[in-house]
Amino acid sequence: MNELLLAAAGLILFTVAVGLARVLRGSEVERLMAVQLLGTGGIAALLLIANATSVPGVEDVALGLALLAAFATIAFVNLLDADQGDAEA
Amino acid sequence: MITLLDLFSIAAIGAGAFFFLAGTVGLLRFPDALTRMHALAKADNLGLGLVALGLIPRAESALSALKLIVIWALVLLSAASTTQLIGRALRRGRK
C-alpha cells in the first residue's frame, strides 16, 4: 500500500512538472498558473509521502506550503498592476 | 491483504491523480488563458481534495485527519482568491 502511495506521489509530481512546459511558452499570467499548479501538486505529493513514510513533520511542510501558496500570486498580480500604474498595495 | 478502506483510499487517490493529469493536459492544450484557468481550478480543488479524502482513513489520529482537511480548506480559499485576481488581470488585458 505504501508503495502505491509513493507511486501516486511520483505520478502527480511528474504530471505537474510536465505542466511547467507552459512556463516556457506562455504569457506572463499563464506562467503564474503553471507555478500555481506546481504548488498544489507539491502539497498533494507531500501529503502522500508523509502518509507513506510516516516521517514526522512532512505534513506540516505541506501545511506551510498551503499557507504560502497564495502570496506569490497576489504579489505577482500586484506587480502587473503596478506596471500599469494602479497598484492597490 | 487489502481491506475495504484501502480500496476506498486507492480509488480516491487514483481519482485525485487523474484530476491533476486532466488539469495539466488542460493547461497545455486548451486554447486561451481563461479556459486554461478553468482546467487549473479542477486540479486545485478536486485533485487535492480527493487525495486528502483518500488519506483520511489512513491518518494515525483524529488530529492528523483534521490537519488534512485544514490543508485542503486553505488551498480552496487561496485558489478561489488567486483565480479571481488572475481573472481580473486577464480581463484588464495583461496577457
N, CA and C atoms of all chains as a GROMACS GRO file, in nm:
protein
  552
    1MET      N    1   0.082  -0.122   0.000
    1MET     CA    2   0.000   0.000   0.000
    1MET      C    3   0.086   0.127   0.000
    2ASN      N    4   0.195   0.125   0.084
    2ASN     CA    5   0.282   0.243   0.089
    2ASN      C    6   0.348   0.269  -0.045
    3GLU      N    7   0.382   0.158  -0.116
    3GLU     CA    8   0.443   0.175  -0.247
    3GLU      C    9   0.346   0.243  -0.342
    4LEU      N   10   0.217   0.204  -0.331
    4LEU     CA   11   0.115   0.267  -0.416
    4LEU      C   12   0.107   0.417  -0.391
    5LEU      N   13   0.112   0.454  -0.261
    5LEU     CA   14   0.105   0.597  -0.227
    5LEU      C   15   0.224   0.672  -0.285
    6LEU      N   16   0.344   0.611  -0.271
    6LEU     CA   17   0.463   0.677  -0.326
    6LEU      C   18   0.454   0.688  -0.478
    7ALA      N   19   0.399   0.582  -0.542
    7ALA     CA   20   0.383   0.586  -0.687
    7ALA      C   21   0.288   0.698  -0.727
    8ALA      N   22   0.179   0.713  -0.650
    8ALA     CA   23   0.084   0.821  -0.680
    8ALA      C   24   0.152   0.956  -0.665
    9ALA      N   25   0.234   0.973  -0.560
    9ALA     CA   26   0.306   1.099  -0.541
    9ALA      C   27   0.398   1.126  -0.659
   10GLY      N   28   0.470   1.023  -0.704
   10GLY     CA   29   0.558   1.040  -0.818
   10GLY      C   30   0.483   1.076  -0.944
   11LEU      N   31   0.368   1.010  -0.964
   11LEU     CA   32   0.287   1.039  -1.083
   11LEU      C   33   0.240   1.183  -1.084
   12ILE      N   34   0.192   1.230  -0.966
   12ILE     CA   35   0.141   1.368  -0.959
   12ILE      C   36   0.254   1.467  -0.984
   13LEU      N   37   0.371   1.442  -0.923
   13LEU     CA   38   0.484   1.534  -0.942
   13LEU      C   39   0.527   1.536  -1.089
   14PHE      N   40   0.530   1.418  -1.152
   14PHE     CA   41   0.570   1.412  -1.292
   14PHE      C   42   0.472   1.490  -1.380
   15THR      N   43   0.342   1.468  -1.356
   15THR     CA   44   0.239   1.537  -1.433
   15THR      C   45   0.256   1.688  -1.423
   16VAL      N   46   0.271   1.734  -1.297
   16VAL     CA   47   0.280   1.877  -1.274
   16VAL      C   48   0.407   1.934  -1.337
   17ALA      N   49   0.515   1.853  -1.333
   17ALA     CA   50   0.640   1.900  -1.395
   17ALA      C   51   0.623   1.915  -1.545
   18VAL      N   52   0.547   1.823  -1.607
   18VAL     CA   53   0.519   1.838  -1.750
   18VAL      C   54   0.442   1.967  -1.775
   19GLY      N   55   0.350   1.999  -1.681
   19GLY     CA   56   0.272   2.122  -1.693
   19GLY      C   57   0.360   2.246  -1.693
   20LEU      N   58   0.481   2.236  -1.637
   20LEU     CA   59   0.571   2.352  -1.634
   20LEU      C   60   0.615   2.393  -1.775
   21ALA      N   61   0.589   2.307  -1.876
   21ALA     CA   62   0.618   2.347  -2.014
   21ALA      C   63   0.546   2.478  -2.047
   22ARG      N   64   0.434   2.501  -1.980
   22ARG     CA   65   0.359   2.625  -2.003
   22ARG      C   66   0.441   2.747  -1.961
   23VAL      N   67   0.534   2.728  -1.867
   23VAL     CA   68   0.620   2.840  -1.827
   23VAL      C   69   0.708   2.882  -1.944
   24LEU      N   70   0.752   2.782  -2.022
   24LEU     CA   71   0.844   2.811  -2.132
   24LEU      C   72   0.775   2.887  -2.244
   25ARG      N   73   0.652   2.844  -2.278
   25ARG     CA   74   0.584   2.910  -2.389
   25ARG      C   75   0.445   2.954  -2.346
   26GLY      N   76   0.438   3.065  -2.276
   26GLY     CA   77   0.310   3.118  -2.235
   26GLY      C   78   0.323   3.264  -2.201
   27SER      N   79   0.208   3.329  -2.182
   27SER     CA   80   0.211   3.468  -2.141
   27SER      C   81   0.247   3.474  -1.993
   28GLU      N   82   0.268   3.597  -1.943
   28GLU     CA   83   0.310   3.612  -1.803
   28GLU      C   84   0.211   3.548  -1.707
   29VAL      N   85   0.081   3.575  -1.730
   29VAL     CA   86  -0.020   3.524  -1.638
   29VAL      C   87  -0.028   3.372  -1.645
   30GLU      N   88  -0.009   3.316  -1.765
   30GLU     CA   89  -0.016   3.170  -1.778
   30GLU      C   90   0.101   3.102  -1.709
   31ARG      N   91   0.216   3.167  -1.711
   31ARG     CA   92   0.330   3.113  -1.636
   31ARG      C   93   0.296   3.102  -1.489
   32LEU      N   94   0.231   3.205  -1.440
   32LEU     CA   95   0.190   3.206  -1.299
   32LEU      C   96   0.097   3.089  -1.270
   33MET      N   97   0.005   3.060  -1.365
   33MET     CA   98  -0.088   2.949  -1.344
   33MET      C   99  -0.013   2.816  -1.334
   34ALA      N  100   0.087   2.797  -1.419
   34ALA     CA  101   0.163   2.672  -1.415
   34ALA      C  102   0.234   2.658  -1.281
   35VAL      N  103   0.287   2.769  -1.228
   35VAL     CA  104   0.357   2.763  -1.099
   35VAL      C  105   0.258   2.733  -0.987
   36GLN      N  106   0.136   2.787  -1.001
   36GLN     CA  107   0.034   2.758  -0.900
   36GLN      C  108  -0.002   2.609  -0.900
   37LEU      N  109  -0.010   2.552  -1.020
   37LEU     CA  110  -0.038   2.408  -1.030
   37LEU      C  111   0.076   2.328  -0.966
   38LEU      N  112   0.200   2.373  -0.985
   38LEU     CA  113   0.314   2.306  -0.923
   38LEU      C  114   0.301   2.310  -0.771
   39GLY      N  115   0.256   2.426  -0.717
   39GLY     CA  116   0.238   2.437  -0.573
   39GLY      C  117   0.137   2.338  -0.520
   40THR      N  118   0.021   2.330  -0.587
   40THR     CA  119  -0.084   2.238  -0.540
   40THR      C  120  -0.038   2.093  -0.554
   41GLY      N  121   0.026   2.061  -0.667
   41GLY     CA  122   0.076   1.925  -0.686
   41GLY      C  123   0.180   1.891  -0.581
   42GLY      N  124   0.264   1.988  -0.546
   42GLY     CA  125   0.364   1.966  -0.442
   42GLY      C  126   0.299   1.935  -0.308
   43ILE      N  127   0.191   2.007  -0.276
   43ILE     CA  128   0.120   1.981  -0.150
   43ILE      C  129   0.065   1.839  -0.150
   44ALA      N  130   0.000   1.799  -0.262
   44ALA     CA  131  -0.057   1.664  -0.270
   44ALA      C  132   0.051   1.558  -0.256
   45ALA      N  133   0.165   1.578  -0.324
   45ALA     CA  134   0.273   1.479  -0.317
   45ALA      C  135   0.329   1.471  -0.175
   46LEU      N  136   0.343   1.588  -0.109
   46LEU     CA  137   0.395   1.587   0.029
   46LEU      C  138   0.301   1.512   0.123
   47LEU      N  139   0.170   1.532   0.105
   47LEU     CA  140   0.074   1.461   0.190
   47LEU      C  141   0.087   1.310   0.171
   48LEU      N  142   0.099   1.268   0.043
   48LEU     CA  143   0.111   1.124   0.015
   48LEU      C  144   0.240   1.068   0.074
   49ILE      N  145   0.350   1.143   0.058
   49ILE     CA  146   0.479   1.096   0.111
   49ILE      C  147   0.475   1.090   0.263
   50ALA      N  148   0.412   1.193   0.326
   50ALA     CA  149   0.402   1.194   0.472
   50ALA      C  150   0.332   1.069   0.520
   51ASN      N  151   0.224   1.028   0.451
   51ASN     CA  152   0.148   0.912   0.494
   51ASN      C  153   0.224   0.782   0.468
   52ALA      N  154   0.296   0.776   0.356
   52ALA     CA  155   0.363   0.652   0.319
   52ALA      C  156   0.485   0.625   0.405
   53THR      N  157   0.560   0.732   0.438
   53THR     CA  158   0.687   0.711   0.508
   53THR      C  159   0.678   0.733   0.658
   54SER      N  160   0.568   0.796   0.706
   54SER     CA  161   0.549   0.826   0.849
   54SER      C  162   0.665   0.905   0.908
   55VAL      N  163   0.732   0.987   0.826
   55VAL     CA  164   0.834   1.076   0.882
   55VAL      C  165   0.762   1.195   0.945
   56PRO      N  166   0.789   1.223   1.074
   56PRO     CA  167   0.715   1.332   1.138
   56PRO      C  168   0.753   1.467   1.076
   57GLY      N  169   0.654   1.554   1.060
   57GLY     CA  170   0.682   1.689   1.015
   57GLY      C  171   0.655   1.714   0.869
   58VAL      N  172   0.650   1.610   0.786
   58VAL     CA  173   0.631   1.633   0.642
   58VAL      C  174   0.492   1.695   0.616
   59GLU      N  175   0.394   1.650   0.696
   59GLU     CA  176   0.261   1.707   0.682
   59GLU      C  177   0.261   1.857   0.711
   60ASP      N  178   0.344   1.897   0.810
   60ASP     CA  179   0.349   2.039   0.845
   60ASP      C  180   0.413   2.120   0.734
   61VAL      N  181   0.507   2.057   0.660
   61VAL     CA  182   0.564   2.127   0.544
   61VAL      C  183   0.454   2.155   0.442
   62ALA      N  184   0.365   2.054   0.420
   62ALA     CA  185   0.254   2.073   0.327
   62ALA      C  186   0.163   2.185   0.376
   63LEU      N  187   0.141   2.189   0.508
   63LEU     CA  188   0.056   2.294   0.565
   63LEU      C  189   0.118   2.432   0.540
   64GLY      N  190   0.250   2.444   0.558
   64GLY     CA  191   0.316   2.572   0.533
   64GLY      C  192   0.308   2.611   0.387
   65LEU      N  193   0.327   2.512   0.300
   65LEU     CA  194   0.319   2.539   0.156
   65LEU      C  195   0.179   2.589   0.119
   66ALA      N  196   0.076   2.527   0.181
   66ALA     CA  197  -0.062   2.569   0.154
   66ALA      C  198  -0.085   2.711   0.202
   67LEU      N  199  -0.024   2.746   0.318
   67LEU     CA  200  -0.040   2.882   0.371
   67LEU      C  201   0.022   2.984   0.279
   68LEU      N  202   0.140   2.950   0.222
   68LEU     CA  203   0.216   3.048   0.145
   68LEU      C  204   0.178   3.050  -0.002
   69ALA      N  205   0.094   2.952  -0.046
   69ALA     CA  206   0.069   2.937  -0.190
   69ALA      C  207   0.010   3.062  -0.252
   70ALA      N  208  -0.076   3.132  -0.176
   70ALA     CA  209  -0.148   3.245  -0.236
   70ALA      C  210  -0.058   3.367  -0.255
   71PHE      N  211   0.049   3.377  -0.173
   71PHE     CA  212   0.121   3.504  -0.169
   71PHE      C  213   0.195   3.535  -0.298
   72ALA      N  214   0.251   3.432  -0.362
   72ALA     CA  215   0.324   3.456  -0.487
   72ALA      C  216   0.231   3.517  -0.590
   73THR      N  217   0.109   3.459  -0.601
   73THR     CA  218   0.016   3.509  -0.700
   73THR      C  219  -0.025   3.653  -0.670
   74ILE      N  220  -0.055   3.680  -0.541
   74ILE     CA  221  -0.100   3.815  -0.504
   74ILE      C  222   0.010   3.916  -0.535
   75ALA      N  223   0.134   3.883  -0.497
   75ALA     CA  224   0.244   3.975  -0.523
   75ALA      C  225   0.264   3.996  -0.673
   76PHE      N  226   0.254   3.888  -0.750
   76PHE     CA  227   0.279   3.898  -0.894
   76PHE      C  228   0.172   3.982  -0.963
   77VAL      N  229   0.045   3.957  -0.928
   77VAL     CA  230  -0.064   4.034  -0.989
   77VAL      C  231  -0.051   4.181  -0.951
   78ASN      N  232  -0.012   4.207  -0.826
   78ASN     CA  233   0.007   4.346  -0.784
   78ASN      C  234   0.121   4.412  -0.862
   79LEU      N  235   0.224   4.333  -0.892
   79LEU     CA  236   0.334   4.386  -0.972
   79LEU      C  237   0.286   4.422  -1.112
   80LEU      N  238   0.203   4.335  -1.171
   80LEU     CA  239   0.146   4.365  -1.303
   80LEU      C  240   0.065   4.493  -1.298
   81ASP      N  241  -0.015   4.508  -1.189
   81ASP     CA  242  -0.094   4.630  -1.173
   81ASP      C  243  -0.003   4.752  -1.161
   82ALA      N  244   0.106   4.735  -1.085
   82ALA     CA  245   0.196   4.849  -1.064
   82ALA      C  246   0.260   4.891  -1.196
   83ASP      N  247   0.289   4.792  -1.283
   83ASP     CA  248   0.345   4.826  -1.413
   83ASP      C  249   0.251   4.917  -1.492
   84GLN      N  250   0.120   4.899  -1.467
   84GLN     CA  251   0.021   4.980  -1.538
   84GLN      C  252  -0.014   5.106  -1.460
   85GLY      N  253   0.050   5.123  -1.344
   85GLY     CA  254   0.031   5.246  -1.271
   85GLY      C  255  -0.090   5.251  -1.180
   86ASP      N  256  -0.149   5.135  -1.144
   86ASP     CA  257  -0.261   5.141  -1.049
   86ASP      C  258  -0.251   5.029  -0.945
   87ALA      N  259  -0.141   5.025  -0.873
   87ALA     CA  260  -0.126   4.925  -0.768
   87ALA      C  261  -0.219   4.955  -0.653
   88GLU      N  262  -0.269   4.847  -0.590
   88GLU     CA  263  -0.358   4.864  -0.476
   88GLU      C  264  -0.288   4.819  -0.349
   89ALA      N  265  -0.157   4.835  -0.343
   89ALA     CA  266  -0.081   4.785  -0.230
   89ALA      C  267  -0.133   4.844  -0.100
   90MET      N  268  -0.298  -0.807   0.253
   90MET     CA  269  -0.444  -0.815   0.237
   90MET      C  270  -0.502  -0.675   0.228
   91ILE      N  271  -0.587  -0.657   0.130
   91ILE     CA  272  -0.642  -0.525   0.105
   91ILE      C  273  -0.782  -0.514   0.165
   92THR      N  274  -0.800  -0.417   0.252
   92THR     CA  275  -0.930  -0.400   0.315
   92THR      C  276  -1.016  -0.304   0.234
   93LEU      N  277  -1.141  -0.291   0.278
   93LEU     CA  278  -1.236  -0.202   0.210
   93LEU      C  279  -1.188  -0.057   0.215
   94LEU      N  280  -1.132  -0.018   0.333
   94LEU     CA  281  -1.084   0.120   0.348
   94LEU      C  282  -0.967   0.147   0.255
   95ASP      N  283  -0.880   0.043   0.239
   95ASP     CA  284  -0.769   0.059   0.146
   95ASP      C  285  -0.820   0.081   0.005
   96LEU      N  286  -0.924   0.004  -0.032
   96LEU     CA  287  -0.983   0.020  -0.165
   96LEU      C  288  -1.036   0.161  -0.184
   97PHE      N  289  -1.102   0.212  -0.079
   97PHE     CA  290  -1.154   0.349  -0.085
   97PHE      C  291  -1.040   0.448  -0.105
   98SER      N  292  -0.929   0.430  -0.028
   98SER     CA  293  -0.814   0.519  -0.043
   98SER      C  294  -0.758   0.514  -0.184
   99ILE      N  295  -0.743   0.391  -0.236
   99ILE     CA  296  -0.685   0.376  -0.370
   99ILE      C  297  -0.774   0.445  -0.473
  100ALA      N  298  -0.907   0.425  -0.461
  100ALA     CA  299  -0.999   0.486  -0.558
  100ALA      C  300  -0.991   0.637  -0.551
  101ALA      N  301  -0.994   0.694  -0.428
  101ALA     CA  302  -0.995   0.840  -0.414
  101ALA      C  303  -0.863   0.900  -0.462
  102ILE      N  304  -0.749   0.837  -0.423
  102ILE     CA  305  -0.620   0.893  -0.463
  102ILE      C  306  -0.600   0.880  -0.613
  103GLY      N  307  -0.648   0.766  -0.668
  103GLY     CA  308  -0.640   0.750  -0.814
  103GLY      C  309  -0.719   0.857  -0.886
  104ALA      N  310  -0.841   0.884  -0.836
  104ALA     CA  311  -0.922   0.988  -0.898
  104ALA      C  312  -0.854   1.125  -0.884
  105GLY      N  313  -0.792   1.150  -0.766
  105GLY     CA  314  -0.722   1.277  -0.747
  105GLY      C  315  -0.607   1.292  -0.846
  106ALA      N  316  -0.528   1.185  -0.862
  106ALA     CA  317  -0.417   1.190  -0.958
  106ALA      C  318  -0.470   1.214  -1.099
  107PHE      N  319  -0.586   1.153  -1.131
  107PHE     CA  320  -0.646   1.176  -1.263
  107PHE      C  321  -0.680   1.323  -1.283
  108PHE      N  322  -0.731   1.388  -1.177
  108PHE     CA  323  -0.766   1.529  -1.193
  108PHE      C  324  -0.642   1.616  -1.210
  109PHE      N  325  -0.530   1.578  -1.143
  109PHE     CA  326  -0.406   1.651  -1.167
  109PHE      C  327  -0.362   1.635  -1.313
  110LEU      N  328  -0.376   1.511  -1.363
  110LEU     CA  329  -0.341   1.486  -1.503
  110LEU      C  330  -0.429   1.570  -1.596
  111ALA      N  331  -0.562   1.569  -1.566
  111ALA     CA  332  -0.655   1.644  -1.650
  111ALA      C  333  -0.623   1.793  -1.646
  112GLY      N  334  -0.590   1.844  -1.525
  112GLY     CA  335  -0.557   1.986  -1.513
  112GLY      C  336  -0.435   2.022  -1.595
  113THR      N  337  -0.332   1.934  -1.591
  113THR     CA  338  -0.211   1.962  -1.667
  113THR      C  339  -0.237   1.958  -1.817
  114VAL      N  340  -0.313   1.856  -1.860
  114VAL     CA  341  -0.344   1.847  -2.004
  114VAL      C  342  -0.422   1.971  -2.047
  115GLY      N  343  -0.518   2.013  -1.961
  115GLY     CA  344  -0.595   2.133  -1.994
  115GLY      C  345  -0.507   2.256  -2.002
  116LEU      N  346  -0.414   2.268  -1.906
  116LEU     CA  347  -0.324   2.384  -1.905
  116LEU      C  348  -0.240   2.390  -2.032
  117LEU      N  349  -0.204   2.271  -2.083
  117LEU     CA  350  -0.117   2.269  -2.201
  117LEU      C  351  -0.196   2.278  -2.331
  118ARG      N  352  -0.320   2.224  -2.334
  118ARG     CA  353  -0.388   2.207  -2.462
  118ARG      C  354  -0.505   2.301  -2.485
  119PHE      N  355  -0.562   2.361  -2.380
  119PHE     CA  356  -0.678   2.447  -2.401
  119PHE      C  357  -0.640   2.573  -2.476
  120PRO      N  358  -0.736   2.631  -2.552
  120PRO     CA  359  -0.699   2.735  -2.648
  120PRO      C  360  -0.666   2.872  -2.589
  121ASP      N  361  -0.731   2.917  -2.481
  121ASP     CA  362  -0.694   3.050  -2.433
  121ASP      C  363  -0.680   3.052  -2.280
  122ALA      N  364  -0.640   3.168  -2.229
  122ALA     CA  365  -0.599   3.175  -2.088
  122ALA      C  366  -0.714   3.144  -1.993
  123LEU      N  367  -0.836   3.189  -2.023
  123LEU     CA  368  -0.946   3.168  -1.928
  123LEU      C  369  -0.983   3.020  -1.919
  124THR      N  370  -0.984   2.948  -2.034
  124THR     CA  371  -1.016   2.805  -2.028
  124THR      C  372  -0.904   2.729  -1.957
  125ARG      N  373  -0.780   2.775  -1.974
  125ARG     CA  374  -0.670   2.710  -1.902
  125ARG      C  375  -0.685   2.728  -1.752
  126MET      N  376  -0.731   2.846  -1.712
  126MET     CA  377  -0.752   2.870  -1.571
  126MET      C  378  -0.862   2.779  -1.517
  127HIS      N  379  -0.964   2.756  -1.600
  127HIS     CA  380  -1.072   2.666  -1.561
  127HIS      C  381  -1.018   2.524  -1.534
  128ALA      N  382  -0.930   2.476  -1.623
  128ALA     CA  383  -0.871   2.344  -1.603
  128ALA      C  384  -0.788   2.341  -1.476
  129LEU      N  385  -0.716   2.449  -1.451
  129LEU     CA  386  -0.630   2.457  -1.333
  129LEU      C  387  -0.712   2.448  -1.204
  130ALA      N  388  -0.830   2.512  -1.204
  130ALA     CA  389  -0.912   2.512  -1.083
  130ALA      C  390  -0.957   2.370  -1.048
  131LYS      N  391  -0.983   2.288  -1.151
  131LYS     CA  392  -1.023   2.149  -1.123
  131LYS      C  393  -0.911   2.075  -1.053
  132ALA      N  394  -0.788   2.092  -1.100
  132ALA     CA  395  -0.676   2.023  -1.036
  132ALA      C  396  -0.658   2.070  -0.893
  133ASP      N  397  -0.669   2.202  -0.871
  133ASP     CA  398  -0.651   2.257  -0.737
  133ASP      C  399  -0.754   2.202  -0.640
  134ASN      N  400  -0.881   2.210  -0.679
  134ASN     CA  401  -0.987   2.182  -0.582
  134ASN      C  402  -1.016   2.033  -0.573
  135LEU      N  403  -1.044   1.969  -0.688
  135LEU     CA  404  -1.083   1.828  -0.685
  135LEU      C  405  -0.963   1.737  -0.667
  136GLY      N  406  -0.853   1.765  -0.736
  136GLY     CA  407  -0.737   1.677  -0.729
  136GLY      C  408  -0.686   1.666  -0.586
  137LEU      N  409  -0.654   1.782  -0.526
  137LEU     CA  410  -0.603   1.779  -0.388
  137LEU      C  411  -0.710   1.730  -0.292
  138GLY      N  412  -0.837   1.768  -0.317
  138GLY     CA  413  -0.946   1.726  -0.229
  138GLY      C  414  -0.959   1.575  -0.226
  139LEU      N  415  -0.953   1.510  -0.342
  139LEU     CA  416  -0.968   1.365  -0.346
  139LEU      C  417  -0.847   1.296  -0.283
  140VAL      N  418  -0.726   1.352  -0.305
  140VAL     CA  419  -0.608   1.292  -0.240
  140VAL      C  420  -0.621   1.300  -0.089
  141ALA      N  421  -0.663   1.418  -0.038
  141ALA     CA  422  -0.680   1.433   0.107
  141ALA      C  423  -0.788   1.338   0.158
  142LEU      N  424  -0.899   1.327   0.084
  142LEU     CA  425  -1.008   1.237   0.124
  142LEU      C  426  -0.960   1.092   0.132
  143GLY      N  427  -0.877   1.053   0.034
  143GLY     CA  428  -0.827   0.916   0.034
  143GLY      C  429  -0.731   0.889   0.149
  144LEU      N  430  -0.661   0.996   0.196
  144LEU     CA  431  -0.563   0.976   0.304
  144LEU      C  432  -0.628   0.978   0.442
  145ILE      N  433  -0.749   1.034   0.453
  145ILE     CA  434  -0.812   1.047   0.585
  145ILE      C  435  -0.828   0.912   0.656
  146PRO      N  436  -0.877   0.804   0.588
  146PRO     CA  437  -0.889   0.677   0.662
  146PRO      C  438  -0.756   0.620   0.708
  147ARG      N  439  -0.646   0.665   0.645
  147ARG     CA  440  -0.514   0.614   0.682
  147ARG      C  441  -0.444   0.701   0.786
  148ALA      N  442  -0.508   0.812   0.825
  148ALA     CA  443  -0.444   0.901   0.922
  148ALA      C  444  -0.429   0.831   1.057
  149GLU      N  445  -0.318   0.867   1.129
  149GLU     CA  446  -0.291   0.797   1.254
  149GLU      C  447  -0.381   0.843   1.368
  150SER      N  448  -0.418   0.971   1.368
  150SER     CA  449  -0.501   1.022   1.476
  150SER      C  450  -0.607   1.116   1.417
  151ALA      N  451  -0.704   1.151   1.501
  151ALA     CA  452  -0.808   1.244   1.456
  151ALA      C  453  -0.747   1.379   1.422
  152LEU      N  454  -0.646   1.419   1.500
  152LEU     CA  455  -0.581   1.548   1.476
  152LEU      C  456  -0.515   1.550   1.339
  153SER      N  457  -0.451   1.439   1.305
  153SER     CA  458  -0.383   1.431   1.176
  153SER      C  459  -0.484   1.435   1.061
  154ALA      N  460  -0.601   1.371   1.080
  154ALA     CA  461  -0.705   1.376   0.977
  154ALA      C  462  -0.758   1.519   0.963
  155LEU      N  463  -0.772   1.587   1.078
  155LEU     CA  464  -0.820   1.726   1.076
  155LEU      C  465  -0.721   1.815   1.002
  156LYS      N  466  -0.591   1.785   1.019
  156LYS     CA  467  -0.488   1.865   0.951
  156LYS      C  468  -0.502   1.853   0.800
  157LEU      N  469  -0.533   1.730   0.753
  157LEU     CA  470  -0.554   1.711   0.608
  157LEU      C  471  -0.667   1.801   0.559
  158ILE      N  472  -0.777   1.805   0.637
  158ILE     CA  473  -0.892   1.885   0.595
  158ILE      C  474  -0.857   2.033   0.597
  159VAL      N  475  -0.779   2.075   0.699
  159VAL     CA  476  -0.741   2.216   0.708
  159VAL      C  477  -0.655   2.255   0.588
  160ILE      N  478  -0.561   2.165   0.550
  160ILE     CA  479  -0.476   2.195   0.434
  160ILE      C  480  -0.561   2.212   0.309
  161TRP      N  481  -0.658   2.120   0.292
  161TRP     CA  482  -0.744   2.130   0.174
  161TRP      C  483  -0.824   2.262   0.177
  162ALA      N  484  -0.879   2.296   0.295
  162ALA     CA  485  -0.959   2.419   0.306
  162ALA      C  486  -0.874   2.541   0.273
  163LEU      N  487  -0.747   2.542   0.322
  163LEU     CA  488  -0.658   2.655   0.292
  163LEU      C  489  -0.636   2.667   0.141
  164VAL      N  490  -0.613   2.552   0.076
  164VAL     CA  491  -0.589   2.556  -0.069
  164VAL      C  492  -0.714   2.601  -0.143
  165LEU      N  493  -0.832   2.558  -0.095
  165LEU     CA  494  -0.956   2.604  -0.157
  165LEU      C  495  -0.967   2.755  -0.149
  166LEU      N  496  -0.940   2.809  -0.029
  166LEU     CA  497  -0.950   2.954  -0.010
  166LEU      C  498  -0.852   3.028  -0.100
  167SER      N  499  -0.725   2.982  -0.099
  167SER     CA  500  -0.625   3.056  -0.175
  167SER      C  501  -0.649   3.039  -0.325
  168ALA      N  502  -0.698   2.920  -0.369
  168ALA     CA  503  -0.724   2.903  -0.512
  168ALA      C  504  -0.839   2.993  -0.554
  169ALA      N  505  -0.943   3.003  -0.469
  169ALA     CA  506  -1.057   3.088  -0.506
  169ALA      C  507  -1.014   3.233  -0.520
  170SER      N  508  -0.930   3.283  -0.425
  170SER     CA  509  -0.894   3.424  -0.434
  170SER      C  510  -0.794   3.450  -0.546
  171THR      N  511  -0.695   3.359  -0.563
  171THR     CA  512  -0.598   3.387  -0.670
  171THR      C  513  -0.663   3.374  -0.808
  172THR      N  514  -0.763   3.284  -0.821
  172THR     CA  515  -0.829   3.273  -0.951
  172THR      C  516  -0.902   3.403  -0.986
  173GLN      N  517  -0.964   3.463  -0.885
  173GLN     CA  518  -1.028   3.593  -0.908
  173GLN      C  519  -0.926   3.697  -0.953
  174LEU      N  520  -0.810   3.699  -0.883
  174LEU     CA  521  -0.708   3.800  -0.916
  174LEU      C  522  -0.655   3.778  -1.057
  175ILE      N  523  -0.627   3.651  -1.092
  175ILE     CA  524  -0.574   3.623  -1.225
  175ILE      C  525  -0.677   3.659  -1.331
  176GLY      N  526  -0.805   3.624  -1.302
  176GLY     CA  527  -0.910   3.656  -1.398
  176GLY      C  528  -0.922   3.805  -1.420
  177ARG      N  529  -0.909   3.883  -1.311
  177ARG     CA  530  -0.918   4.028  -1.325
  177ARG      C  531  -0.802   4.081  -1.407
  178ALA      N  532  -0.681   4.026  -1.380
  178ALA     CA  533  -0.565   4.072  -1.457
  178ALA      C  534  -0.584   4.041  -1.605
  179LEU      N  535  -0.640   3.921  -1.635
  179LEU     CA  536  -0.663   3.886  -1.776
  179LEU      C  537  -0.765   3.979  -1.839
  180ARG      N  538  -0.869   4.010  -1.763
  180ARG     CA  539  -0.975   4.095  -1.817
  180ARG      C  540  -0.924   4.235  -1.848
  181ARG      N  541  -0.830   4.282  -1.768
  181ARG     CA  542  -0.773   4.414  -1.794
  181ARG      C  543  -0.669   4.410  -1.904
  182GLY      N  544  -0.655   4.292  -1.966
  182GLY     CA  545  -0.570   4.283  -2.083
  182GLY      C  546  -0.423   4.268  -2.055
  183ARG      N  547  -0.386   4.217  -1.935
  183ARG     CA  548  -0.244   4.195  -1.905
  183ARG      C  549  -0.207   4.054  -1.940
  184LYS      N  550  -0.190   4.028  -2.068
  184LYS     CA  551  -0.158   3.891  -2.107
  184LYS      C  552  -0.009   3.879  -2.113
   0.00000   0.00000   0.00000
